[in-house]
Amino acid sequence: MNRYKQRMILTAAAALVPLTVACGAGKADSGAVSSQRPGPQQPSSQQPSSRQPSSRQSQQPGSRQAVTGVDWRVDSLTVGGRTRSAPATARLRIDADGRAAGNLGCNRFSARATVRGDRITLGGLRTTRMACTPDRMEFERALAGALTTGTLVARADAGSLTLTDGNGDLIRLSRHALG
C-alpha cells in the first residue's frame, strides 16, 4: 500500500509541474529601452549596424531597442565582482503581455514582467525542479537572484542586452537565433 501511495503522489506531482510553470498576467509597456547609458557619459563612437532598422527597432544612437518579443541567450553573469559564463541552455524571453520565461541554466522558469522604459522588474518566479551538476545549480541560484532582486536597468545595443540590478550585478545577453 505504501508503494501505491508513493506512485500516486509522484503522478500527482508530475501532473502539477506544467501548472507551476504557468505565467502571471502582468502588463508591460512597449518593451523598448534606450541604448544610451544613463547619466552624462556618451559613447565616443557608434558602429553602424549592417541590419536594416525597422520602425520598432532603430540602430541610431539613443534609439529604443526592442527587449520584449526577443529570445535572449544569457552569455554571462557578474555577481559580487565574479563573472561566470552561462550554460548554453540559459535563456530569457519577455513578452509584451507581461510574461517572462526561459531557462536558468538547468531549470525552466516563468515569471511576471513589468517593463517601463529602461526598467524591468520580474516577480513571481516559478521554476521546474530538476537537479543538475553543482556548478550549474550555483549559476542558476545566482541568476535567479539577480533577475529577482528588484528593478533591473536594461541597456540594449545592436543585438545585445545588459541588465544591471541595484547592486551593480550584470546579466549579459545576446539575441538567440532559434533553429
Backbone as CSV, one residue per row, in Angstrom:
resi,resn,N_x,N_y,N_z,CA_x,CA_y,CA_z,C_x,C_y,C_z
1,MET,0.822,-1.186,0.000,0.000,0.000,0.000,0.864,1.248,0.000
2,ASN,1.964,1.215,0.736,2.851,2.361,0.815,3.427,2.706,-0.561
3,ARG,3.787,1.689,-1.332,4.337,1.901,-2.663,3.278,2.513,-3.585
4,TYR,2.040,2.072,-3.464,0.939,2.630,-4.249,0.752,4.116,-3.925
5,LYS,0.831,4.443,-2.664,0.674,5.835,-2.228,1.796,6.705,-2.804
6,GLN,3.020,6.191,-2.803,4.149,6.928,-3.374,3.938,7.177,-4.862
7,ARG,3.471,6.174,-5.582,3.207,6.337,-7.017,2.142,7.386,-7.274
8,MET,1.103,7.377,-6.480,0.024,8.360,-6.645,0.546,9.780,-6.406
9,ILE,1.367,9.933,-5.388,1.931,11.254,-5.092,2.835,11.707,-6.233
10,LEU,3.687,10.813,-6.734,4.563,11.162,-7.851,3.768,11.493,-9.109
11,THR,2.706,10.736,-9.372,1.862,11.009,-10.539,1.192,12.367,-10.403
12,ALA,0.689,12.663,-9.232,0.045,13.965,-9.000,1.056,15.093,-9.149
13,ALA,2.261,14.905,-8.624,3.297,15.936,-8.738,3.677,16.154,-10.200
14,ALA,3.809,15.064,-10.954,4.153,15.188,-12.374,3.065,15.914,-13.152
15,ALA,1.828,15.708,-12.772,0.720,16.395,-13.447,0.682,17.875,-13.086
16,LEU,1.166,18.228,-11.906,1.128,19.622,-11.460,2.296,20.458,-11.967
17,VAL,3.396,19.837,-12.391,4.560,20.598,-12.854,4.207,21.573,-13.972
18,PRO,3.483,21.158,-15.025,3.152,22.146,-16.060,2.331,23.317,-15.521
19,LEU,1.513,23.056,-14.525,0.717,24.135,-13.943,1.582,25.115,-13.168
20,THR,2.635,24.626,-12.525,3.500,25.527,-11.767,4.339,26.409,-12.677
21,VAL,4.470,26.029,-13.934,5.232,26.822,-14.884,4.365,27.910,-15.510
22,ALA,3.070,27.873,-15.255,2.163,28.878,-15.824,2.580,30.266,-15.377
23,CYS,2.412,31.234,-16.276,2.871,32.601,-16.017,1.787,33.453,-15.403
24,GLY,2.210,34.552,-14.759,1.291,35.583,-14.285,0.815,36.414,-15.460
25,ALA,-0.041,37.354,-15.192,-0.598,38.174,-16.268,-0.363,39.652,-16.004
26,GLY,0.900,40.038,-15.715,1.221,41.448,-15.535,1.161,42.183,-16.859
27,LYS,1.118,43.493,-16.810,1.035,44.308,-18.014,2.371,45.005,-18.219
28,ALA,2.852,45.083,-19.439,4.101,45.755,-19.757,3.841,46.835,-20.787
29,ASP,4.820,47.761,-20.946,4.652,48.774,-21.982,5.277,48.284,-23.274
30,SER,5.830,49.147,-24.073,6.301,48.783,-25.403,7.454,47.802,-25.390
31,GLY,8.159,47.680,-24.284,9.261,46.734,-24.211,10.504,47.206,-24.915
32,ALA,10.649,48.488,-25.124,11.836,49.028,-25.759,12.598,49.854,-24.736
33,VAL,13.914,49.848,-24.868,14.736,50.626,-23.955,15.695,51.486,-24.749
34,SER,16.196,52.508,-24.105,17.151,53.395,-24.752,18.500,52.711,-24.817
35,SER,19.227,52.915,-25.900,20.560,52.328,-25.994,21.612,53.263,-25.427
36,GLN,21.215,54.462,-24.970,22.167,55.353,-24.324,22.320,54.959,-22.872
37,ARG,23.517,55.172,-22.354,23.748,54.920,-20.937,23.152,56.061,-20.143
38,PRO,22.635,55.781,-18.954,22.137,56.862,-18.136,23.287,57.770,-17.710
39,GLY,22.980,59.016,-17.457,23.980,59.963,-16.993,24.665,60.673,-18.134
40,PRO,25.718,61.459,-17.831,26.352,62.306,-18.825,27.262,61.566,-19.783
41,GLN,27.626,60.320,-19.519,28.543,59.608,-20.393,27.872,59.288,-21.717
42,GLN,28.569,59.533,-22.807,28.092,59.195,-24.138,29.158,58.349,-24.817
43,PRO,28.781,57.345,-25.594,29.773,56.567,-26.318,30.501,57.467,-27.304
44,SER,31.814,57.289,-27.431,32.592,58.142,-28.322,32.307,57.850,-29.780
45,SER,31.958,56.629,-30.108,31.599,56.316,-31.491,30.638,55.147,-31.500
46,GLN,29.796,55.126,-32.502,28.847,54.029,-32.673,29.167,53.347,-33.989
47,GLN,29.293,52.044,-33.962,29.492,51.292,-35.183,28.153,51.121,-35.865
48,PRO,28.005,51.500,-37.138,26.723,51.284,-37.798,26.456,49.802,-37.960
49,SER,25.222,49.437,-37.836,24.822,48.044,-37.955,24.594,47.693,-39.413
50,SER,24.887,46.458,-39.764,24.627,46.013,-41.128,23.169,45.633,-41.322
51,ARG,22.412,45.521,-40.225,20.999,45.180,-40.324,20.196,46.414,-40.641
52,GLN,19.101,46.231,-41.340,18.190,47.331,-41.622,17.321,47.566,-40.407
53,PRO,17.260,48.807,-39.888,16.394,49.063,-38.748,14.937,49.062,-39.150
54,SER,14.099,48.542,-38.270,12.662,48.590,-38.503,12.105,49.772,-37.737
55,SER,10.825,50.050,-37.906,10.225,51.164,-37.187,10.254,50.923,-35.686
56,ARG,10.217,49.678,-35.275,10.229,49.363,-33.848,11.647,49.251,-33.312
57,GLN,12.602,49.061,-34.189,13.939,48.749,-33.745,14.962,49.489,-34.583
58,SER,15.294,50.681,-34.206,16.252,51.510,-34.918,17.636,51.284,-34.336
59,GLN,18.662,51.507,-35.146,20.029,51.342,-34.684,20.710,52.686,-34.443
60,GLN,19.977,53.789,-34.436,20.530,55.113,-34.193,20.952,55.235,-32.732
61,PRO,22.029,56.016,-32.446,22.391,56.235,-31.048,21.230,56.863,-30.299
62,GLY,20.973,56.376,-29.103,19.891,56.913,-28.288,18.520,56.402,-28.675
63,SER,18.443,55.511,-29.652,17.142,54.998,-30.079,16.665,53.920,-29.123
64,ARG,15.428,53.500,-29.305,14.854,52.467,-28.446,14.986,51.113,-29.129
65,GLN,15.528,50.163,-28.415,15.722,48.811,-28.920,14.664,47.900,-28.309
66,ALA,14.123,47.011,-29.106,13.127,46.072,-28.586,13.783,45.108,-27.605
67,VAL,13.165,44.964,-26.466,13.605,43.993,-25.468,12.578,42.873,-25.387
68,THR,11.296,43.224,-25.522,10.249,42.215,-25.469,10.112,41.537,-26.824
69,GLY,9.635,40.308,-26.780,9.419,39.562,-28.010,10.697,39.049,-28.636
70,VAL,11.787,39.074,-27.894,13.090,38.633,-28.393,13.550,37.457,-27.536
71,ASP,14.078,36.432,-28.185,14.675,35.317,-27.456,16.125,35.686,-27.167
72,TRP,16.434,35.882,-25.885,17.770,36.280,-25.465,18.509,35.080,-24.892
73,ARG,19.775,34.935,-25.270,20.654,33.922,-24.692,21.447,34.607,-23.595
74,VAL,21.492,34.013,-22.412,22.304,34.562,-21.326,23.752,34.169,-21.615
75,ASP,24.617,35.172,-21.774,26.026,34.917,-22.077,26.869,34.807,-20.810
76,SER,26.649,35.746,-19.887,27.434,35.722,-18.655,26.680,36.424,-17.539
77,LEU,27.152,36.198,-16.341,26.560,36.771,-15.141,27.699,37.250,-14.249
78,THR,27.626,38.506,-13.817,28.614,39.044,-12.888,27.899,39.394,-11.592
79,VAL,28.234,38.689,-10.526,27.637,38.917,-9.212,28.774,39.108,-8.215
80,GLY,28.734,40.209,-7.484,29.767,40.479,-6.489,31.160,40.550,-7.079
81,GLY,31.276,41.015,-8.317,32.571,41.139,-8.972,33.068,39.862,-9.631
82,ARG,32.355,38.763,-9.475,32.757,37.482,-10.073,31.928,37.225,-11.325
83,THR,32.601,37.090,-12.473,31.920,36.835,-13.740,31.986,35.356,-14.070
84,ARG,30.832,34.815,-14.441,30.737,33.409,-14.832,30.089,33.315,-16.201
85,SER,30.593,32.430,-17.023,29.935,32.145,-18.297,28.677,31.350,-18.014
86,ALA,27.660,31.608,-18.810,26.384,30.921,-18.619,26.384,29.576,-19.335
87,PRO,25.663,28.603,-18.799,25.455,27.361,-19.542,24.749,27.682,-20.864
88,ALA,24.992,26.886,-21.873,24.423,27.141,-23.204,22.902,27.155,-23.202
89,THR,22.280,26.547,-22.216,20.813,26.475,-22.175,20.159,27.703,-21.553
90,ALA,20.930,28.598,-20.939,20.358,29.750,-20.225,19.738,30.742,-21.208
91,ARG,18.464,31.045,-21.017,17.698,31.900,-21.935,16.743,32.790,-21.156
92,LEU,16.288,33.860,-21.833,15.268,34.753,-21.282,14.438,35.306,-22.423
93,ARG,13.138,35.331,-22.233,12.221,35.978,-23.171,11.180,36.720,-22.347
94,ILE,10.981,37.986,-22.691,9.951,38.796,-22.051,8.963,39.179,-23.138
95,ASP,7.708,38.816,-22.955,6.680,39.147,-23.936,5.982,40.445,-23.553
96,ALA,5.412,41.111,-24.539,4.748,42.400,-24.335,3.553,42.296,-23.395
97,ASP,3.012,41.094,-23.229,1.850,40.926,-22.346,2.238,40.736,-20.878
98,GLY,3.513,40.908,-20.556,3.932,40.835,-19.162,4.355,39.464,-18.692
99,ARG,4.668,38.584,-19.607,5.141,37.246,-19.235,6.623,37.129,-19.550
100,ALA,7.340,36.521,-18.645,8.750,36.220,-18.867,8.929,34.720,-18.694
101,ALA,9.817,34.150,-19.477,10.086,32.720,-19.378,11.489,32.465,-19.902
102,GLY,12.003,31.312,-19.579,13.321,30.962,-20.073,13.889,29.771,-19.344
103,ASN,15.215,29.755,-19.285,15.937,28.671,-18.646,17.050,29.294,-17.815
104,LEU,17.170,28.893,-16.576,18.176,29.450,-15.676,19.531,28.759,-15.803
105,GLY,19.643,27.807,-16.703,20.879,27.056,-16.873,20.661,25.576,-16.671
106,CYS,19.657,25.245,-15.884,19.268,23.858,-15.637,17.754,23.748,-15.725
107,ASN,17.066,24.571,-14.976,15.605,24.522,-14.896,14.944,25.634,-15.691
108,ARG,13.775,25.306,-16.242,12.961,26.321,-16.917,12.278,27.166,-15.857
109,PHE,11.941,28.407,-16.249,11.250,29.289,-15.316,10.205,30.120,-16.038
110,SER,9.302,30.670,-15.260,8.349,31.665,-15.750,8.196,32.703,-14.649
111,ALA,7.783,33.900,-15.053,7.618,34.988,-14.088,6.729,36.061,-14.696
112,ARG,6.260,36.965,-13.853,5.571,38.166,-14.320,6.640,39.208,-14.612
113,ALA,6.444,39.986,-15.668,7.411,41.024,-16.025,6.708,42.362,-16.183
114,THR,7.334,43.396,-15.665,6.866,44.756,-15.876,8.008,45.511,-16.535
115,VAL,7.737,46.099,-17.697,8.742,46.869,-18.423,8.240,48.297,-18.522
116,ARG,9.002,49.222,-17.974,8.673,50.649,-18.043,9.936,51.388,-18.454
117,GLY,9.955,51.829,-19.720,11.160,52.483,-20.228,12.316,51.507,-20.196
118,ASP,13.412,51.900,-19.523,14.568,51.007,-19.435,14.602,50.220,-18.126
119,ARG,13.482,50.168,-17.432,13.380,49.448,-16.154,12.547,48.184,-16.317
120,ILE,13.079,47.078,-15.827,12.397,45.782,-15.902,12.340,45.193,-14.498
121,THR,11.169,44.731,-14.117,11.006,44.055,-12.832,10.367,42.697,-13.080
122,LEU,10.976,41.654,-12.542,10.424,40.306,-12.633,9.947,39.886,-11.252
123,GLY,8.788,39.251,-11.199,8.253,38.780,-9.929,7.520,37.470,-10.098
124,GLY,7.260,36.810,-8.996,6.524,35.547,-9.035,7.255,34.464,-9.797
125,LEU,8.572,34.383,-9.628,9.377,33.396,-10.349,8.980,31.981,-9.946
126,ARG,8.720,31.157,-10.948,8.411,29.734,-10.743,9.363,28.924,-11.603
127,THR,9.848,27.833,-11.063,10.802,27.015,-11.811,10.418,25.544,-11.746
128,THR,10.948,24.806,-12.720,10.905,23.357,-12.602,11.937,23.003,-11.536
129,ARG,12.009,21.761,-11.137,12.913,21.402,-10.042,13.787,20.205,-10.388
130,MET,14.474,20.314,-11.504,15.397,19.255,-11.889,16.726,19.480,-11.167
131,ALA,17.407,18.415,-10.885,18.732,18.512,-10.276,19.780,18.463,-11.376
132,CYS,20.772,19.317,-11.263,21.873,19.352,-12.228,23.189,19.322,-11.462
133,THR,24.274,19.450,-12.194,25.586,19.455,-11.555,25.681,20.643,-10.596
134,PRO,26.506,20.545,-9.575,26.611,21.629,-8.594,26.952,22.993,-9.205
135,ASP,27.843,23.025,-10.216,28.189,24.319,-10.806,27.005,24.944,-11.540
136,ARG,26.208,24.129,-12.216,25.000,24.658,-12.872,23.980,25.139,-11.856
137,MET,23.816,24.406,-10.779,22.862,24.810,-9.747,23.309,26.118,-9.084
138,GLU,24.610,26.270,-8.876,25.133,27.515,-8.300,24.876,28.690,-9.248
139,PHE,25.132,28.479,-10.551,24.862,29.534,-11.535,23.374,29.869,-11.537
140,GLU,22.554,28.846,-11.521,21.101,29.038,-11.550,20.612,29.860,-10.358
141,ARG,21.103,29.549,-9.177,20.710,30.319,-7.991,21.143,31.775,-8.118
142,ALA,22.357,31.996,-8.618,22.864,33.363,-8.776,22.058,34.130,-9.826
143,LEU,21.723,33.482,-10.941,20.941,34.143,-11.988,19.531,34.450,-11.499
144,ALA,18.895,33.509,-10.836,17.549,33.746,-10.304,17.573,34.911,-9.321
145,GLY,18.599,34.974,-8.494,18.728,36.074,-7.548,18.899,37.409,-8.249
146,ALA,19.762,37.453,-9.255,19.998,38.704,-9.986,18.744,39.161,-10.729
147,LEU,17.983,38.219,-11.268,16.767,38.577,-12.010,15.658,39.096,-11.106
148,THR,15.663,38.694,-9.845,14.510,38.996,-8.990,14.821,39.865,-7.773
149,THR,16.017,40.434,-7.683,16.356,41.240,-6.503,15.697,42.607,-6.507
150,GLY,15.108,42.997,-7.588,14.463,44.312,-7.677,14.408,44.745,-9.124
151,THR,14.420,46.043,-9.314,14.329,46.584,-10.664,15.670,46.468,-11.372
152,LEU,15.620,46.001,-12.612,16.803,45.891,-13.455,16.806,47.058,-14.432
153,VAL,17.982,47.623,-14.686,18.119,48.654,-15.708,18.621,47.951,-16.962
154,ALA,17.903,48.146,-18.074,18.234,47.472,-19.329,18.948,48.430,-20.271
155,ARG,19.966,47.916,-20.938,20.657,48.668,-21.977,20.810,47.740,-23.175
156,ALA,20.093,48.062,-24.253,20.124,47.242,-25.464,20.993,47.932,-26.501
157,ASP,21.772,47.138,-27.207,22.706,47.658,-28.193,22.933,46.629,-29.294
158,ALA,22.457,46.866,-30.483,22.764,46.049,-31.664,22.856,44.548,-31.378
159,GLY,21.773,43.961,-30.917,21.730,42.519,-30.711,22.222,42.053,-29.358
160,SER,22.552,42.982,-28.469,22.950,42.578,-27.125,22.122,43.342,-26.103
161,LEU,22.040,42.788,-24.920,21.264,43.376,-23.839,22.050,43.185,-22.548
162,THR,22.158,44.248,-21.768,22.778,44.163,-20.450,21.745,44.579,-19.424
163,LEU,21.528,43.741,-18.438,20.623,44.036,-17.332,21.475,44.250,-16.088
164,THR,21.269,45.374,-15.413,22.035,45.706,-14.217,21.076,45.853,-13.049
165,ASP,21.371,45.164,-11.947,20.494,45.294,-10.777,21.007,46.402,-9.857
166,GLY,20.294,46.657,-8.788,20.641,47.725,-7.862,21.968,47.532,-7.153
167,ASN,22.499,46.322,-7.147,23.793,46.032,-6.529,24.947,46.190,-7.507
168,GLY,24.634,46.502,-8.773,25.666,46.604,-9.799,25.987,45.275,-10.456
169,ASP,25.251,44.221,-10.106,25.458,42.922,-10.745,24.927,42.982,-12.171
170,LEU,25.597,42.290,-13.097,25.278,42.362,-14.524,24.863,41.016,-15.089
171,ILE,23.859,41.062,-15.957,23.481,39.900,-16.758,23.676,40.335,-18.201
172,ARG,24.561,39.656,-18.924,24.814,39.994,-20.323,24.140,38.947,-21.197
173,LEU,23.377,39.443,-22.184,22.609,38.568,-23.062,22.843,38.966,-24.510
174,SER,22.574,38.038,-25.416,22.632,38.333,-26.846,21.428,37.686,-27.518
175,ARG,21.062,38.258,-28.672,19.936,37.694,-29.429,20.223,36.240,-29.733
176,HIS,19.217,35.421,-29.551,19.350,33.990,-29.818,18.562,33.661,-31.071
177,ALA,19.253,33.174,-32.078,18.577,32.759,-33.304,18.036,31.356,-33.093
178,LEU,16.723,31.224,-33.153,16.100,29.910,-32.977,16.316,29.078,-34.221
179,GLY,16.432,27.784,-34.007,16.508,26.914,-35.171,17.555,25.896,-35.112
